[in-house]
């Protein structure tokens, strides 16, 4: 209102400063100062639509260093005799004592409106203080926001890296699921291999089994083999008895034919009778041994034929054997028995 603006009002880094005052009827009085423009100061009146007001052929937009007349007429804020009686607070009222009477009378003519002006000045100072605090806090918050935004400059790269990590995680999960499936499949294959081995073993055992039509012949052969085993056992027992008899005969052959003279012939007679009985028994045993030998030879021949017919295998246990061993020291395996 007084045209006392200066370049120091322009914020650092800005090209201009603007002050707006709201008026009645939705109008706005705007003051703009641009140091590098001509004119430097510009006053303008704007309607509710924001356009510059034009009335009676007058456009309410004026530039220069002096306050336009239409601004003083519109607002009525001017210095009175060079004194700031509208906004500023008078700290030293004694200054009026040194002023001319005309200036003192002009100041005193203000009357009770001075109190209203002081209240307006206090409100204005409060608002300025609040606005300055808001500006300071806003600048600090703005700097913090810019720093936070600066840290997010690489947000697309971070998002791309995050997407790659997500894809890698999905691939890792897929590989883990596949590995788990392969482990389950490996266990199933191991179980199937074990079952197959058992089935192959059973199949190999079943392949060696005879056909159903061969079972009667095998049963007959088994019965015949059992009979032959029993016969072989009887032959072996007879052979053992034969060996015992031969040993007894050899012992008896060493006895003298005659008896030495004895003083007491009673005992000798009894011994002679016993010897005679022994000779009779020996002759009978020799006859039986001869008969057993003939039977043993026949059985041996039969066993040799049986072993030859069986491919050199024992008819009882199926182990390789010689015919002579069946009559002496052949032992059947427990499994076959």
C-alpha positions in Angstrom: 0.0 0.0 0.0 2.9 2.4 0.6 5.1 1.2 -2.3 8.1 0.5 0.0 8.7 -3.1 -1.3 12.4 -4.2 -1.9 14.2 -7.1 -3.5 14.9 -8.7 -0.2 11.2 -9.8 0.0 11.9 -12.2 -2.9 12.6 -15.7 -1.5 16.1 -17.1 -2.4 15.9 -19.1 -5.7 12.5 -17.5 -6.7 12.1 -15.0 -9.5 9.4 -12.9 -7.8 7.1 -12.4 -4.8 3.4 -12.0 -4.7 1.0 -10.6 -2.0 -2.7 -11.0 -2.3 -5.4 -9.2 -0.3 -9.0 -10.5 -0.3 -11.6 -7.8 -0.8 -15.4 -7.7 -0.8 -17.4 -9.1 -3.7 -14.9 -11.9 -4.3 -12.3 -9.5 -5.6 -8.5 -9.8 -5.0 -5.9 -7.1 -4.9 -2.5 -8.5 -6.0 0.9 -7.0 -5.6 3.8 -8.6 -7.5 7.5 -7.6 -7.5 9.9 -9.0 -10.0 13.4 -7.5 -9.7 14.5 -8.4 -13.3 11.3 -7.0 -14.9 10.2 -3.5 -16.0 8.3 -2.3 -14.2 9.5 -3.9 -11.1 6.2 -3.5 -9.1 2.8 -4.4 -10.5 -0.6 -3.8 -8.8 -3.7 -5.5 -10.2 -7.3 -6.1 -9.2 -8.9 -9.4 -10.1 -12.5 -10.5 -10.1 -13.9 -13.8 -8.8 -13.0 -15.4 -12.1 -9.3 -14.4 -11.8 -9.4 -12.0 -14.7 -8.2 -8.3 -14.4 -11.1 -6.0 -13.6 -12.1 -3.3 -16.1 -14.6 -0.7 -15.3 -15.6 2.6 -17.0 -12.8 2.1 -19.6 -10.2 1.8 -16.8 -8.1 -1.4 -16.5 -7.1 -1.9 -12.9 -3.5 -3.0 -13.6 -0.7 -0.5 -13.0 3.1 -0.9 -12.8 5.8 1.4 -11.4 7.4 2.5 -8.1 4.5 4.7 -6.9 1.3 3.3 -5.5 -1.5 3.8 -8.1 -4.3 6.2 -7.2 -7.0 3.6 -7.7 -5.3 1.4 -5.0 -5.5 4.3 -2.5 -9.1 5.1 -3.5 -10.1 1.4 -3.3 -8.6 0.6 0.1 -8.1 4.1 1.8 -4.8 3.0 3.3 -2.3 5.9 3.0 0.2 7.7 5.2 -1.2 10.6 7.1 1.2 13.5 7.0 4.0 11.0 6.4 3.0 9.0 9.5 2.1 5.2 9.3 -1.2 5.3 11.2 -2.8 2.2 9.7 -0.6 -0.8 10.3 2.5 0.0 12.4 2.2 0.3 16.2 3.4 3.7 17.7 6.1 2.7 20.2 7.0 6.3 21.1 4.0 8.6 21.1 6.2 11.5 22.4 7.3 12.1 18.8 4.2 14.2 18.3 5.6 16.9 20.6 8.2 17.8 18.0 5.8 17.7 15.1 4.0 20.7 13.6 0.5 21.5 14.9 -1.0 20.4 11.6 0.6 16.9 11.8 -0.4 16.6 15.5 -4.0 17.5 14.8 -4.0 15.0 11.9 -2.8 12.2 14.1 -5.2 13.1 16.9 -8.1 13.2 14.4 -7.7 9.4 14.1 -9.9 9.0 17.3 -11.0 5.7 18.6 -10.2 3.9 15.3 -6.6 3.7 16.4 -7.6 0.9 18.8 -9.0 -1.1 16.0 -5.9 -0.5 14.0 -3.7 -1.9 16.8 -5.8 -5.0 17.1 -5.6 -5.5 13.4 -1.8 -5.0 13.6 -1.6 -7.6 16.4 -3.6 -10.1 14.4 -1.5 -9.4 11.4 1.7 -10.0 13.4 0.3 -13.3 14.8 -0.7 -14.4 11.3 2.8 -13.5 10.0 4.4 -15.4 12.8 2.3 -18.4 12.1 2.9 -18.1 8.4 6.6 -17.9 8.9 6.6 -20.9 11.2 4.6 -22.7 8.6 7.1 -21.7 5.9 10.0 -22.9 8.0 8.4 -26.2 8.9 7.2 -26.6 5.4 10.7 -26.0 4.0 12.1 -28.6 6.4 9.4 -31.1 5.6 9.9 -30.4 1.9 13.6 -31.0 2.2 12.9 -34.3 4.0 10.4 -35.3 1.4 12.9 -34.4 -1.4 15.5 -36.5 0.4 13.0 -39.4 0.7 12.1 -39.1 -2.9 15.8 -39.0 -3.9 16.3 -42.3 -2.1 13.5 -43.7 -4.3 15.0 -42.5 -7.6 16.2 -46.1 -8.2 12.7 -47.4 -7.5 12.3 -49.0 -11.0 15.6 -50.8 -10.6 14.6 -52.0 -7.1 11.2 -53.1 -8.5 13.0 -55.0 -11.3 15.4 -56.6 -8.9 12.5 -57.6 -6.6 10.7 -59.1 -9.6 13.8 -61.1 -10.5 14.1 -62.3 -6.9 10.4 -63.3 -6.9 11.0 -65.2 -10.2 14.1 -66.8 -8.7 12.2 -67.8 -5.6 9.4 -69.2 -7.7 11.9 -71.2 -9.7 13.6 -72.4 -6.5 10.3 -73.5 -5.1 9.5 -75.4 -8.4 12.9 -77.1 -8.2 12.3 -78.0 -4.6 8.9 -79.5 -5.4 10.5 -81.4 -8.4 13.3 -82.7 -6.1 10.7 -83.9 -3.6 8.8 -85.6 -6.4 12.0 -87.2 -7.6 12.8 -88.4 -4.1 9.3 -90.0 -3.8 9.8 -91.5 -7.3 13.2 -92.9 -6.3 11.7 -94.5 -3.2 9.0 -96.0 -5.3 11.5 -97.3 -7.8 13.6 -98.8 -5.0 10.6 -100.6 -3.6 9.6 -101.8 -7.1 13.2 -103.0 -7.6 13.1 -105.0 -4.4 9.7 -106.5 -5.3 11.0 -107.3 -8.8 14.1 -109.1 -7.3 11.8 -111.1 -5.0 9.5 -111.9 -7.9 12.4 -112.9 -10.1 13.8 -115.2 -7.4 10.3 -116.8 -7.0 10.1 -117.1 -10.8 13.5 -118.8 -10.9 12.4 -121.2 -8.3 9.1 -121.8 -10.0 10.8 -122.5 -13.4 12.7 -125.4 -11.8 9.4 -127.0 -10.6 8.0 -129.8 -12.8 4.8 -129.5 -14.8 1.6 -130.7 -13.3 1.6 -133.8 -15.5 5.0 -134.8 -14.2 3.9 -134.9 -10.6 2.7 -138.5 -10.6 5.9 -139.8 -12.1 7.9 -137.6 -9.6 5.9 -139.0 -6.7 6.6 -142.5 -7.9 10.3 -141.8 -8.3 10.3 -140.2 -4.8 8.7 -143.3 -3.4 11.2 -145.5 -5.2 14.1 -143.3 -4.0 12.9 -143.5 -0.4 12.7 -147.3 -0.8 16.2 -147.4 -2.2 17.4 -145.2 0.6 15.9 -147.6 3.1 17.5 -150.5 1.3 20.8 -148.6 1.2 20.6 -148.1 5.0 19.9 -151.8 5.5 22.8 -152.7 3.2 25.0 -150.3 5.2 23.9 -152.0 8.4 24.6 -155.4 6.9 28.0 -154.3 5.7 28.8 -153.1 9.3 27.7 -156.5 10.7 29.8 -158.2 8.0 32.9 -156.2 9.0 32.3 -157.1 12.6 31.9 -160.8 11.7 35.1 -160.8 9.7 37.0 -159.2 12.5 35.7 -161.9 14.9 36.6 -164.6 12.3 40.1 -163.2 12.0 40.4 -163.2 15.8 39.2 -166.8 16.0 41.5 -167.9 13.2 44.5 -167.1 15.5 43.3 -169.6 18.1 45.2 -173.0 18.1 43.5 -176.0 16.6 44.4 -178.3 19.6 44.1 -177.8 23.2 47.1 -177.9 25.6 47.1 -180.7 28.2 45.5 -179.6 31.3 45.6 -181.2 34.8 41.9 -180.4 35.2 40.0 -181.1 32.0 36.7 -179.9 33.2 37.3 -176.4 32.4 39.0 -177.4 29.2 36.0 -179.5 28.2 33.7 -176.6 28.9 36.0 -174.3 26.9 36.1 -176.9 24.1 32.4 -177.1 24.0 32.3 -173.3 23.9 34.8 -173.3 21.1 32.9 -175.9 19.2 29.8 -173.8 19.7 31.7 -170.7 18.5 33.0 -172.6 15.5 29.4 -173.6 14.6 28.3 -170.0 15.2 31.2 -168.8 13.1 30.3 -171.1 10.3 26.7 -169.9 10.4 27.9 -166.3 10.6 30.3 -166.9 7.7 27.4 -168.4 5.7 25.2 -165.4 6.6 28.1 -163.1 5.8 28.6 -164.8 2.4 24.9 -164.5 1.8 25.0 -160.8 2.9 28.0 -160.2 0.7 26.1 -161.6 -2.3 23.1 -159.4 -1.5 25.4 -156.5 -0.9 27.0 -157.0 -4.3 23.6 -157.2 -5.9 22.5 -154.1 -4.0 25.8 -152.3 -5.0 25.1 -153.1 -8.6 21.6 -151.9 -8.3 22.8 -148.7 -6.6 25.4 -148.1 -9.2 22.7 -148.5 -11.9 20.5 -146.1 -9.9 23.3 -143.5 -9.5 24.2 -143.8 -13.2 20.5 -143.4 -14.1 20.3 -140.3 -11.9 23.3 -138.6 -13.5 25.7 -139.4 -10.7 23.4 -137.8 -8.1 22.2 -139.2 -4.8 18.6 -140.3 -5.2 17.8 -139.0 -1.7 19.5 -135.6 -1.5 20.4 -134.9 -5.1 24.1 -134.3 -4.3 26.9 -135.7 -6.5 27.9 -139.1 -5.1 29.7 -142.3 -6.0 27.9 -145.6 -5.6 30.4 -146.9 -3.1 30.0 -143.8 -0.9 26.3 -144.6 -0.4 27.3 -147.8 1.4 29.9 -146.1 3.7 30.4 -142.5 4.6 28.0 -140.5 2.5 26.1 -137.8 4.6 22.9 -136.2 3.3 22.7 -132.4 3.7 20.3 -131.2 6.3 18.4 -129.1 3.7 17.8 -132.0 1.4 16.9 -134.3 4.4 
